């Protein structure tokens, strides 16, 4: 059950990261929103790395 939860969280984090990357590309350079999106991308990327480590250790 724990492995399934980790896999689901990993997929959600991957999808969120992809959506943040797409949003980042579409926002004009003059908008401060890019800074917030970049920070969000880094947080999601960090969570994804942690989840992948936990998944590897669980196997």
PDBQT receptor file of N, H, CA, C and O in Angstrom, charges set to zero:
ATOM      1  N   UNK A   1       0.819  -1.199   0.000  1.00  0.00    +0.000 N 
ATOM      2  CA  UNK A   1       0.000   0.000   0.000  1.00  0.00    +0.000 C 
ATOM      3  C   UNK A   1       0.862   1.262   0.000  1.00  0.00    +0.000 C 
ATOM      4  O   UNK A   1       0.562   2.230  -0.698  1.00  0.00    +0.000 OA
ATOM      5  N   UNK A   2       1.932   1.238   0.787  1.00  0.00    +0.000 N 
ATOM      6  H   UNK A   2       2.176   0.452   1.354  1.00  0.00    +0.000 HD
ATOM      7  CA  UNK A   2       2.829   2.391   0.854  1.00  0.00    +0.000 C 
ATOM      8  C   UNK A   2       3.488   2.663  -0.501  1.00  0.00    +0.000 C 
ATOM      9  O   UNK A   2       3.636   3.815  -0.908  1.00  0.00    +0.000 OA
ATOM     10  N   UNK A   3       3.879   1.600  -1.188  1.00  0.00    +0.000 N 
ATOM     11  H   UNK A   3       3.759   0.664  -0.858  1.00  0.00    +0.000 HD
ATOM     12  CA  UNK A   3       4.504   1.765  -2.511  1.00  0.00    +0.000 C 
ATOM     13  C   UNK A   3       3.544   2.415  -3.490  1.00  0.00    +0.000 C 
ATOM     14  O   UNK A   3       3.948   3.253  -4.296  1.00  0.00    +0.000 OA
ATOM     15  N   UNK A   4       2.275   2.036  -3.426  1.00  0.00    +0.000 N 
ATOM     16  H   UNK A   4       1.946   1.355  -2.771  1.00  0.00    +0.000 HD
ATOM     17  CA  UNK A   4       1.267   2.622  -4.315  1.00  0.00    +0.000 C 
ATOM     18  C   UNK A   4       1.120   4.112  -4.041  1.00  0.00    +0.000 C 
ATOM     19  O   UNK A   4       1.033   4.910  -4.974  1.00  0.00    +0.000 OA
ATOM     20  N   UNK A   5       1.092   4.489  -2.783  1.00  0.00    +0.000 N 
ATOM     21  H   UNK A   5       1.163   3.842  -2.025  1.00  0.00    +0.000 HD
ATOM     22  CA  UNK A   5       0.975   5.904  -2.428  1.00  0.00    +0.000 C 
ATOM     23  C   UNK A   5       2.176   6.694  -2.937  1.00  0.00    +0.000 C 
ATOM     24  O   UNK A   5       2.023   7.812  -3.429  1.00  0.00    +0.000 OA
ATOM     25  N   UNK A   6       3.364   6.120  -2.821  1.00  0.00    +0.000 N 
ATOM     26  H   UNK A   6       3.489   5.212  -2.422  1.00  0.00    +0.000 HD
ATOM     27  CA  UNK A   6       4.567   6.790  -3.301  1.00  0.00    +0.000 C 
ATOM     28  C   UNK A   6       4.517   6.948  -4.817  1.00  0.00    +0.000 C 
ATOM     29  O   UNK A   6       4.875   8.001  -5.344  1.00  0.00    +0.000 OA
ATOM     30  N   UNK A   7       4.077   5.913  -5.516  1.00  0.00    +0.000 N 
ATOM     31  H   UNK A   7       3.786   5.057  -5.088  1.00  0.00    +0.000 HD
ATOM     32  CA  UNK A   7       3.983   5.987  -6.981  1.00  0.00    +0.000 C 
ATOM     33  C   UNK A   7       2.979   7.046  -7.413  1.00  0.00    +0.000 C 
ATOM     34  O   UNK A   7       3.232   7.790  -8.360  1.00  0.00    +0.000 OA
ATOM     35  N   UNK A   8       1.848   7.119  -6.731  1.00  0.00    +0.000 N 
ATOM     36  H   UNK A   8       1.642   6.514  -5.962  1.00  0.00    +0.000 HD
ATOM     37  CA  UNK A   8       0.826   8.119  -7.067  1.00  0.00    +0.000 C 
ATOM     38  C   UNK A   8       1.368   9.522  -6.819  1.00  0.00    +0.000 C 
ATOM     39  O   UNK A   8       1.198  10.410  -7.655  1.00  0.00    +0.000 OA
ATOM     40  N   UNK A   9       2.013   9.726  -5.686  1.00  0.00    +0.000 N 
ATOM     41  H   UNK A   9       2.151   9.005  -5.007  1.00  0.00    +0.000 HD
ATOM     42  CA  UNK A   9       2.595  11.035  -5.384  1.00  0.00    +0.000 C 
ATOM     43  C   UNK A   9       3.669  11.409  -6.398  1.00  0.00    +0.000 C 
ATOM     44  O   UNK A   9       3.776  12.569  -6.795  1.00  0.00    +0.000 OA
ATOM     45  N   UNK A  10       4.460  10.431  -6.816  1.00  0.00    +0.000 N 
ATOM     46  H   UNK A  10       4.374   9.488  -6.494  1.00  0.00    +0.000 HD
ATOM     47  CA  UNK A  10       5.493  10.689  -7.817  1.00  0.00    +0.000 C 
ATOM     48  C   UNK A  10       4.876  11.126  -9.133  1.00  0.00    +0.000 C 
ATOM     49  O   UNK A  10       5.342  12.084  -9.750  1.00  0.00    +0.000 OA
ATOM     50  N   UNK A  11       3.848  10.443  -9.562  1.00  0.00    +0.000 N 
ATOM     51  H   UNK A  11       3.470   9.665  -9.061  1.00  0.00    +0.000 HD
ATOM     52  CA  UNK A  11       3.180  10.819 -10.822  1.00  0.00    +0.000 C 
ATOM     53  C   UNK A  11       2.561  12.204 -10.726  1.00  0.00    +0.000 C 
ATOM     54  O   UNK A  11       2.643  12.987 -11.672  1.00  0.00    +0.000 OA
ATOM     55  N   UNK A  12       1.943  12.512  -9.595  1.00  0.00    +0.000 N 
ATOM     56  H   UNK A  12       1.877  11.876  -8.826  1.00  0.00    +0.000 HD
ATOM     57  CA  UNK A  12       1.355  13.837  -9.405  1.00  0.00    +0.000 C 
ATOM     58  C   UNK A  12       2.428  14.922  -9.432  1.00  0.00    +0.000 C 
ATOM     59  O   UNK A  12       2.227  15.981 -10.027  1.00  0.00    +0.000 OA
ATOM     60  N   UNK A  13       3.557  14.664  -8.795  1.00  0.00    +0.000 N 
ATOM     61  H   UNK A  13       3.720  13.803  -8.312  1.00  0.00    +0.000 HD
ATOM     62  CA  UNK A  13       4.648  15.636  -8.786  1.00  0.00    +0.000 C 
ATOM     63  C   UNK A  13       5.223  15.816 -10.189  1.00  0.00    +0.000 C 
ATOM     64  O   UNK A  13       5.542  16.937 -10.586  1.00  0.00    +0.000 OA
ATOM     65  N   UNK A  14       5.358  14.728 -10.940  1.00  0.00    +0.000 N 
ATOM     66  H   UNK A  14       5.099  13.817 -10.617  1.00  0.00    +0.000 HD
ATOM     67  CA  UNK A  14       5.851  14.829 -12.321  1.00  0.00    +0.000 C 
ATOM     68  C   UNK A  14       4.910  15.659 -13.179  1.00  0.00    +0.000 C 
ATOM     69  O   UNK A  14       5.357  16.484 -13.975  1.00  0.00    +0.000 OA
ATOM     70  N   UNK A  15       3.619  15.445 -13.021  1.00  0.00    +0.000 N 
ATOM     71  H   UNK A  15       3.256  14.775 -12.375  1.00  0.00    +0.000 HD
ATOM     72  CA  UNK A  15       2.631  16.195 -13.799  1.00  0.00    +0.000 C 
ATOM     73  C   UNK A  15       2.644  17.670 -13.404  1.00  0.00    +0.000 C 
ATOM     74  O   UNK A  15       2.577  18.546 -14.266  1.00  0.00    +0.000 OA
ATOM     75  N   UNK A  16       2.729  17.945 -12.101  1.00  0.00    +0.000 N 
ATOM     76  H   UNK A  16       2.783  17.233 -11.400  1.00  0.00    +0.000 HD
ATOM     77  CA  UNK A  16       2.777  19.331 -11.634  1.00  0.00    +0.000 C 
ATOM     78  C   UNK A  16       4.006  20.040 -12.177  1.00  0.00    +0.000 C 
ATOM     79  O   UNK A  16       3.926  21.195 -12.595  1.00  0.00    +0.000 OA
ATOM     80  N   UNK A  17       5.139  19.355 -12.172  1.00  0.00    +0.000 N 
ATOM     81  H   UNK A  17       5.204  18.416 -11.833  1.00  0.00    +0.000 HD
ATOM     82  CA  UNK A  17       6.372  19.952 -12.688  1.00  0.00    +0.000 C 
ATOM     83  C   UNK A  17       6.238  20.259 -14.171  1.00  0.00    +0.000 C 
ATOM     84  O   UNK A  17       6.658  21.325 -14.621  1.00  0.00    +0.000 OA
ATOM     85  N   UNK A  18       5.669  19.355 -14.921  1.00  0.00    +0.000 N 
ATOM     86  H   UNK A  18       5.328  18.489 -14.554  1.00  0.00    +0.000 HD
ATOM     87  CA  UNK A  18       5.471  19.571 -16.359  1.00  0.00    +0.000 C 
ATOM     88  C   UNK A  18       4.568  20.777 -16.607  1.00  0.00    +0.000 C 
ATOM     89  O   UNK A  18       4.848  21.597 -17.481  1.00  0.00    +0.000 OA
ATOM     90  N   UNK A  19       3.479  20.883 -15.832  1.00  0.00    +0.000 N 
ATOM     91  H   UNK A  19       3.252  20.216 -15.122  1.00  0.00    +0.000 HD
ATOM     92  CA  UNK A  19       2.557  22.003 -15.996  1.00  0.00    +0.000 C 
ATOM     93  C   UNK A  19       3.203  23.327 -15.608  1.00  0.00    +0.000 C 
ATOM     94  O   UNK A  19       2.964  24.347 -16.255  1.00  0.00    +0.000 OA
ATOM     95  N   UNK A  20       4.021  23.318 -14.555  1.00  0.00    +0.000 N 
ATOM     96  H   UNK A  20       4.215  22.489 -14.030  1.00  0.00    +0.000 HD
ATOM     97  CA  UNK A  20       4.734  24.529 -14.163  1.00  0.00    +0.000 C 
ATOM     98  C   UNK A  20       5.732  24.951 -15.232  1.00  0.00    +0.000 C 
ATOM     99  O   UNK A  20       5.878  26.142 -15.508  1.00  0.00    +0.000 OA
ATOM    100  N   UNK A  21       6.418  23.990 -15.833  1.00  0.00    +0.000 N 
ATOM    101  H   UNK A  21       6.299  23.022 -15.608  1.00  0.00    +0.000 HD
ATOM    102  CA  UNK A  21       7.368  24.313 -16.899  1.00  0.00    +0.000 C 
ATOM    103  C   UNK A  21       6.654  24.930 -18.101  1.00  0.00    +0.000 C 
ATOM    104  O   UNK A  21       7.157  25.880 -18.700  1.00  0.00    +0.000 OA
ATOM    105  N   UNK A  22       5.486  24.395 -18.455  1.00  0.00    +0.000 N 
ATOM    106  H   UNK A  22       5.078  23.623 -17.968  1.00  0.00    +0.000 HD
ATOM    107  CA  UNK A  22       4.709  24.950 -19.568  1.00  0.00    +0.000 C 
ATOM    108  C   UNK A  22       4.233  26.360 -19.246  1.00  0.00    +0.000 C 
ATOM    109  O   UNK A  22       4.305  27.249 -20.094  1.00  0.00    +0.000 OA
ATOM    110  N   UNK A  23       3.749  26.571 -18.029  1.00  0.00    +0.000 N 
ATOM    111  H   UNK A  23       3.691  25.849 -17.340  1.00  0.00    +0.000 HD
ATOM    112  CA  UNK A  23       3.282  27.900 -17.623  1.00  0.00    +0.000 C 
ATOM    113  C   UNK A  23       4.439  28.895 -17.637  1.00  0.00    +0.000 C 
ATOM    114  O   UNK A  23       4.266  30.043 -18.045  1.00  0.00    +0.000 OA
ATOM    115  N   UNK A  24       5.611  28.461 -17.196  1.00  0.00    +0.000 N 
ATOM    116  H   UNK A  24       5.752  27.528 -16.864  1.00  0.00    +0.000 HD
ATOM    117  CA  UNK A  24       6.786  29.328 -17.168  1.00  0.00    +0.000 C 
ATOM    118  C   UNK A  24       7.141  29.807 -18.574  1.00  0.00    +0.000 C 
ATOM    119  O   UNK A  24       7.512  30.966 -18.764  1.00  0.00    +0.000 OA
ATOM    120  N   UNK A  25       7.030  28.926 -19.546  1.00  0.00    +0.000 N 
ATOM    121  H   UNK A  25       6.729  27.985 -19.392  1.00  0.00    +0.000 HD
ATOM    122  CA  UNK A  25       7.355  29.281 -20.934  1.00  0.00    +0.000 C 
ATOM    123  C   UNK A  25       6.373  30.291 -21.503  1.00  0.00    +0.000 C 
ATOM    124  O   UNK A  25       6.736  31.076 -22.379  1.00  0.00    +0.000 OA
ATOM    125  N   UNK A  26       5.138  30.284 -21.022  1.00  0.00    +0.000 N 
ATOM    126  H   UNK A  26       4.843  29.645 -20.311  1.00  0.00    +0.000 HD
ATOM    127  CA  UNK A  26       4.093  31.116 -21.618  1.00  0.00    +0.000 C 
ATOM    128  C   UNK A  26       3.950  32.491 -20.987  1.00  0.00    +0.000 C 
ATOM    129  O   UNK A  26       3.307  33.364 -21.570  1.00  0.00    +0.000 OA
ATOM    130  N   UNK A  27       4.527  32.707 -19.821  1.00  0.00    +0.000 N 
ATOM    131  H   UNK A  27       5.050  31.998 -19.348  1.00  0.00    +0.000 HD
ATOM    132  CA  UNK A  27       4.400  34.005 -19.149  1.00  0.00    +0.000 C 
ATOM    133  C   UNK A  27       5.437  34.961 -19.726  1.00  0.00    +0.000 C 
ATOM    134  O   UNK A  27       6.589  34.580 -19.930  1.00  0.00    +0.000 OA
ATOM    135  N   UNK A  28       5.029  36.206 -19.993  1.00  0.00    +0.000 N 
ATOM    136  H   UNK A  28       4.092  36.516 -19.827  1.00  0.00    +0.000 HD
ATOM    137  CA  UNK A  28       5.997  37.182 -20.523  1.00  0.00    +0.000 C 
ATOM    138  C   UNK A  28       7.150  37.419 -19.542  1.00  0.00    +0.000 C 
ATOM    139  O   UNK A  28       6.981  37.288 -18.329  1.00  0.00    +0.000 OA
ATOM    140  N   UNK A  29       8.298  37.763 -20.069  1.00  0.00    +0.000 N 
ATOM    141  H   UNK A  29       8.435  37.870 -21.054  1.00  0.00    +0.000 HD
ATOM    142  CA  UNK A  29       9.488  37.982 -19.242  1.00  0.00    +0.000 C 
ATOM    143  C   UNK A  29       9.322  39.142 -18.266  1.00  0.00    +0.000 C 
ATOM    144  O   UNK A  29       9.985  39.167 -17.229  1.00  0.00    +0.000 OA
ATOM    145  N   UNK A  30       8.462  40.089 -18.569  1.00  0.00    +0.000 N 
ATOM    146  H   UNK A  30       7.923  40.068 -19.411  1.00  0.00    +0.000 HD
ATOM    147  CA  UNK A  30       8.307  41.272 -17.721  1.00  0.00    +0.000 C 
ATOM    148  C   UNK A  30       7.435  41.004 -16.500  1.00  0.00    +0.000 C 
ATOM    149  O   UNK A  30       7.323  41.866 -15.628  1.00  0.00    +0.000 OA
ATOM    150  N   UNK A  31       6.829  39.856 -16.421  1.00  0.00    +0.000 N 
ATOM    151  H   UNK A  31       6.920  39.156 -17.130  1.00  0.00    +0.000 HD
ATOM    152  CA  UNK A  31       5.902  39.526 -15.340  1.00  0.00    +0.000 C 
ATOM    153  C   UNK A  31       6.655  38.910 -14.169  1.00  0.00    +0.000 C 
ATOM    154  O   UNK A  31       7.484  38.021 -14.362  1.00  0.00    +0.000 OA
ATOM    155  N   UNK A  32       6.373  39.378 -12.952  1.00  0.00    +0.000 N 
ATOM    156  H   UNK A  32       5.699  40.100 -12.795  1.00  0.00    +0.000 HD
ATOM    157  CA  UNK A  32       6.993  38.796 -11.759  1.00  0.00    +0.000 C 
ATOM    158  C   UNK A  32       6.507  37.385 -11.496  1.00  0.00    +0.000 C 
ATOM    159  O   UNK A  32       7.094  36.679 -10.676  1.00  0.00    +0.000 OA
ATOM    160  N   UNK A  33       5.452  36.955 -12.170  1.00  0.00    +0.000 N 
ATOM    161  H   UNK A  33       4.976  37.529 -12.836  1.00  0.00    +0.000 HD
ATOM    162  CA  UNK A  33       4.930  35.615 -11.999  1.00  0.00    +0.000 C 
ATOM    163  C   UNK A  33       5.958  34.546 -12.321  1.00  0.00    +0.000 C 
ATOM    164  O   UNK A  33       5.897  33.437 -11.790  1.00  0.00    +0.000 OA
ATOM    165  N   UNK A  34       6.908  34.880 -13.195  1.00  0.00    +0.000 N 
ATOM    166  H   UNK A  34       6.958  35.781 -13.626  1.00  0.00    +0.000 HD
ATOM    167  CA  UNK A  34       7.949  33.905 -13.546  1.00  0.00    +0.000 C 
ATOM    168  C   UNK A  34       8.769  33.512 -12.324  1.00  0.00    +0.000 C 
ATOM    169  O   UNK A  34       9.162  32.355 -12.178  1.00  0.00    +0.000 OA
ATOM    170  N   UNK A  35       9.021  34.467 -11.461  1.00  0.00    +0.000 N 
ATOM    171  H   UNK A  35       8.701  35.407 -11.580  1.00  0.00    +0.000 HD
ATOM    172  CA  UNK A  35       9.796  34.177 -10.253  1.00  0.00    +0.000 C 
ATOM    173  C   UNK A  35       9.054  33.174  -9.391  1.00  0.00    +0.000 C 
ATOM    174  O   UNK A  35       9.654  32.223  -8.890  1.00  0.00    +0.000 OA
ATOM    175  N   UNK A  36       7.748  33.378  -9.210  1.00  0.00    +0.000 N 
ATOM    176  H   UNK A  36       7.261  34.152  -9.616  1.00  0.00    +0.000 HD
ATOM    177  CA  UNK A  36       6.954  32.468  -8.392  1.00  0.00    +0.000 C 
ATOM    178  C   UNK A  36       6.867  31.087  -9.023  1.00  0.00    +0.000 C 
ATOM    179  O   UNK A  36       6.939  30.075  -8.326  1.00  0.00    +0.000 OA
ATOM    180  N   UNK A  37       6.712  31.045 -10.352  1.00  0.00    +0.000 N 
ATOM    181  H   UNK A  37       6.654  31.867 -10.919  1.00  0.00    +0.000 HD
ATOM    182  CA  UNK A  37       6.672  29.758 -11.038  1.00  0.00    +0.000 C 
ATOM    183  C   UNK A  37       8.005  29.026 -10.918  1.00  0.00    +0.000 C 
ATOM    184  O   UNK A  37       8.035  27.811 -10.721  1.00  0.00    +0.000 OA
ATOM    185  N   UNK A  38       9.092  29.754 -11.034  1.00  0.00    +0.000 N 
ATOM    186  H   UNK A  38       9.068  30.741 -11.194  1.00  0.00    +0.000 HD
ATOM    187  CA  UNK A  38      10.416  29.140 -10.919  1.00  0.00    +0.000 C 
ATOM    188  C   UNK A  38      10.604  28.543  -9.529  1.00  0.00    +0.000 C 
ATOM    189  O   UNK A  38      11.115  27.432  -9.391  1.00  0.00    +0.000 OA
ATOM    190  N   UNK A  39      10.196  29.274  -8.510  1.00  0.00    +0.000 N 
ATOM    191  H   UNK A  39       9.781  30.177  -8.622  1.00  0.00    +0.000 HD
ATOM    192  CA  UNK A  39      10.294  28.753  -7.136  1.00  0.00    +0.000 C 
ATOM    193  C   UNK A  39       9.421  27.516  -6.972  1.00  0.00    +0.000 C 
ATOM    194  O   UNK A  39       9.833  26.537  -6.350  1.00  0.00    +0.000 OA
ATOM    195  N   UNK A  40       8.214  27.562  -7.532  1.00  0.00    +0.000 N 
ATOM    196  H   UNK A  40       7.880  28.357  -8.038  1.00  0.00    +0.000 HD
ATOM    197  CA  UNK A  40       7.320  26.408  -7.465  1.00  0.00    +0.000 C 
ATOM    198  C   UNK A  40       7.914  25.197  -8.163  1.00  0.00    +0.000 C 
ATOM    199  O   UNK A  40       7.832  24.076  -7.661  1.00  0.00    +0.000 OA
ATOM    200  N   UNK A  41       8.515  25.430  -9.330  1.00  0.00    +0.000 N 
ATOM    201  H   UNK A  41       8.581  26.340  -9.738  1.00  0.00    +0.000 HD
ATOM    202  CA  UNK A  41       9.158  24.334 -10.063  1.00  0.00    +0.000 C 
ATOM    203  C   UNK A  41      10.253  23.696  -9.227  1.00  0.00    +0.000 C 
ATOM    204  O   UNK A  41      10.370  22.471  -9.181  1.00  0.00    +0.000 OA
ATOM    205  N   UNK A  42      11.052  24.518  -8.567  1.00  0.00    +0.000 N 
ATOM    206  H   UNK A  42      10.957  25.513  -8.604  1.00  0.00    +0.000 HD
ATOM    207  CA  UNK A  42      12.152  23.986  -7.768  1.00  0.00    +0.000 C 
ATOM    208  C   UNK A  42      11.628  23.196  -6.575  1.00  0.00    +0.000 C 
ATOM    209  O   UNK A  42      12.206  22.170  -6.214  1.00  0.00    +0.000 OA
ATOM    210  N   UNK A  43      10.551  23.655  -5.963  1.00  0.00    +0.000 N 
ATOM    211  H   UNK A  43      10.082  24.488  -6.256  1.00  0.00    +0.000 HD
ATOM    212  CA  UNK A  43       9.979  22.919  -4.834  1.00  0.00    +0.000 C 
ATOM    213  C   UNK A  43       9.435  21.567  -5.287  1.00  0.00    +0.000 C 
ATOM    214  O   UNK A  43       9.653  20.549  -4.630  1.00  0.00    +0.000 OA
ATOM    215  N   UNK A  44       8.725  21.567  -6.414  1.00  0.00    +0.000 N 
ATOM    216  H   UNK A  44       8.548  22.394  -6.947  1.00  0.00    +0.000 HD
ATOM    217  CA  UNK A  44       8.171  20.314  -6.925  1.00  0.00    +0.000 C 
ATOM    218  C   UNK A  44       9.296  19.381  -7.344  1.00  0.00    +0.000 C 
ATOM    219  O   UNK A  44       9.219  18.176  -7.100  1.00  0.00    +0.000 OA
ATOM    220  N   UNK A  45      10.329  19.908  -7.965  1.00  0.00    +0.000 N 
ATOM    221  H   UNK A  45      10.391  20.886  -8.164  1.00  0.00    +0.000 HD
ATOM    222  CA  UNK A  45      11.472  19.090  -8.374  1.00  0.00    +0.000 C 
ATOM    223  C   UNK A  45      12.137  18.453  -7.144  1.00  0.00    +0.000 C 
ATOM    224  O   UNK A  45      12.516  17.282  -7.184  1.00  0.00    +0.000 OA
ATOM    225  N   UNK A  46      12.277  19.211  -6.069  1.00  0.00    +0.000 N 
ATOM    226  H   UNK A  46      11.969  20.162  -6.037  1.00  0.00    +0.000 HD
ATOM    227  CA  UNK A  46      12.850  18.679  -4.838  1.00  0.00    +0.000 C 
ATOM    228  C   UNK A  46      11.970  17.567  -4.258  1.00  0.00    +0.000 C 
ATOM    229  O   UNK A  46      12.475  16.520  -3.853  1.00  0.00    +0.000 OA
ATOM    230  N   UNK A  47      10.655  17.797  -4.219  1.00  0.00    +0.000 N 
ATOM    231  H   UNK A  47      10.245  18.647  -4.548  1.00  0.00    +0.000 HD
ATOM    232  CA  UNK A  47       9.738  16.761  -3.718  1.00  0.00    +0.000 C 
ATOM    233  C   UNK A  47       9.829  15.506  -4.571  1.00  0.00    +0.000 C 
ATOM    234  O   UNK A  47       9.823  14.391  -4.048  1.00  0.00    +0.000 OA
ATOM    235  N   UNK A  48       9.911  15.685  -5.877  1.00  0.00    +0.000 N 
ATOM    236  H   UNK A  48       9.916  16.590  -6.302  1.00  0.00    +0.000 HD
ATOM    237  CA  UNK A  48      10.001  14.550  -6.788  1.00  0.00    +0.000 C 
ATOM    238  C   UNK A  48      11.279  13.757  -6.542  1.00  0.00    +0.000 C 
ATOM    239  O   UNK A  48      11.251  12.527  -6.538  1.00  0.00    +0.000 OA
ATOM    240  N   UNK A  49      12.384  14.438  -6.339  1.00  0.00    +0.000 N 
ATOM    241  H   UNK A  49      12.407  15.437  -6.342  1.00  0.00    +0.000 HD
ATOM    242  CA  UNK A  49      13.644  13.751  -6.050  1.00  0.00    +0.000 C 
ATOM    243  C   UNK A  49      13.550  12.956  -4.748  1.00  0.00    +0.000 C 
ATOM    244  O   UNK A  49      14.031  11.826  -4.676  1.00  0.00    +0.000 OA
ATOM    245  N   UNK A  50      12.937  13.540  -3.728  1.00  0.00    +0.000 N 
ATOM    246  H   UNK A  50      12.547  14.458  -3.787  1.00  0.00    +0.000 HD
ATOM    247  CA  UNK A  50      12.780  12.838  -2.460  1.00  0.00    +0.000 C 
ATOM    248  C   UNK A  50      11.902  11.608  -2.636  1.00  0.00    +0.000 C 
ATOM    249  O   UNK A  50      12.219  10.531  -2.129  1.00  0.00    +0.000 OA
ATOM    250  N   UNK A  51      10.794  11.772  -3.358  1.00  0.00    +0.000 N 
ATOM    251  H   UNK A  51      10.537  12.646  -3.769  1.00  0.00    +0.000 HD
ATOM    252  CA  UNK A  51       9.895  10.631  -3.582  1.00  0.00    +0.000 C 
ATOM    253  C   UNK A  51      10.589   9.506  -4.338  1.00  0.00    +0.000 C 
ATOM    254  O   UNK A  51      10.389   8.330  -4.033  1.00  0.00    +0.000 OA
ATOM    255  N   UNK A  52      11.399   9.866  -5.319  1.00  0.00    +0.000 N 
ATOM    256  H   UNK A  52      11.562  10.821  -5.567  1.00  0.00    +0.000 HD
ATOM    257  CA  UNK A  52      12.100   8.835  -6.076  1.00  0.00    +0.000 C 
ATOM    258  C   UNK A  52      13.117   8.106  -5.206  1.00  0.00    +0.000 C 
ATOM    259  O   UNK A  52      13.307   6.899  -5.361  1.00  0.00    +0.000 OA
ATOM    260  N   UNK A  53      13.774   8.821  -4.295  1.00  0.00    +0.000 N 
ATOM    261  H   UNK A  53      13.619   9.801  -4.170  1.00  0.00    +0.000 HD
ATOM    262  CA  UNK A  53      14.713   8.175  -3.375  1.00  0.00    +0.000 C 
ATOM    263  C   UNK A  53      13.971   7.223  -2.448  1.00  0.00    +0.000 C 
ATOM    264  O   UNK A  53      14.433   6.109  -2.203  1.00  0.00    +0.000 OA
ATOM    265  N   UNK A  54      12.828   7.652  -1.933  1.00  0.00    +0.000 N 
ATOM    266  H   UNK A  54      12.452   8.557  -2.133  1.00  0.00    +0.000 HD
ATOM    267  CA  UNK A  54      12.035   6.820  -1.036  1.00  0.00    +0.000 C 
ATOM    268  C   UNK A  54      11.548   5.574  -1.782  1.00  0.00    +0.000 C 
ATOM    269  O   UNK A  54      11.547   4.471  -1.236  1.00  0.00    +0.000 OA
ATOM    270  N   UNK A  55      11.138   5.768  -3.027  1.00  0.00    +0.000 N 
ATOM    271  H   UNK A  55      11.138   6.664  -3.471  1.00  0.00    +0.000 HD
ATOM    272  CA  UNK A  55      10.656   4.643  -3.837  1.00  0.00    +0.000 C 
ATOM    273  C   UNK A  55      11.785   3.638  -4.075  1.00  0.00    +0.000 C 
ATOM    274  O   UNK A  55      11.568   2.429  -3.994  1.00  0.00    +0.000 OA
ATOM    275  N   UNK A  56      12.972   4.130  -4.366  1.00  0.00    +0.000 N 
ATOM    276  H   UNK A  56      13.149   5.112  -4.432  1.00  0.00    +0.000 HD
ATOM    277  CA  UNK A  56      14.119   3.241  -4.580  1.00  0.00    +0.000 C 
ATOM    278  C   UNK A  56      14.466   2.477  -3.305  1.00  0.00    +0.000 C 
ATOM    279  O   UNK A  56      14.767   1.284  -3.351  1.00  0.00    +0.000 OA
ATOM    280  N   UNK A  57      14.422   3.160  -2.184  1.00  0.00    +0.000 N 
ATOM    281  H   UNK A  57      14.178   4.129  -2.147  1.00  0.00    +0.000 HD
ATOM    282  CA  UNK A  57      14.745   2.511  -0.914  1.00  0.00    +0.000 C 
ATOM    283  C   UNK A  57      13.693   1.476  -0.511  1.00  0.00    +0.000 C 
ATOM    284  O   UNK A  57      14.005   0.515   0.191  1.00  0.00    +0.000 OA
ATOM    285  N   UNK A  58      12.444   1.671  -0.954  1.00  0.00    +0.000 N 
ATOM    286  H   UNK A  58      12.190   2.452  -1.524  1.00  0.00    +0.000 HD
ATOM    287  CA  UNK A  58      11.364   0.771  -0.594  1.00  0.00    +0.000 C 
ATOM    288  C   UNK A  58      11.449  -0.547  -1.371  1.00  0.00    +0.000 C 
ATOM    289  O   UNK A  58      10.922  -1.572  -0.939  1.00  0.00    +0.000 OA
ATOM    290  N   UNK A  59      12.115  -0.499  -2.510  1.00  0.00    +0.000 N 
ATOM    291  H   UNK A  59      12.543   0.334  -2.860  1.00  0.00    +0.000 HD
ATOM    292  CA  UNK A  59      12.180  -1.705  -3.362  1.00  0.00    +0.000 C 
ATOM    293  C   UNK A  59      13.261  -2.645  -2.905  1.00  0.00    +0.000 C 
ATOM    294  O   UNK A  59      13.454  -3.702  -3.504  1.00  0.00    +0.000 OA
TER     295      UNK A  59
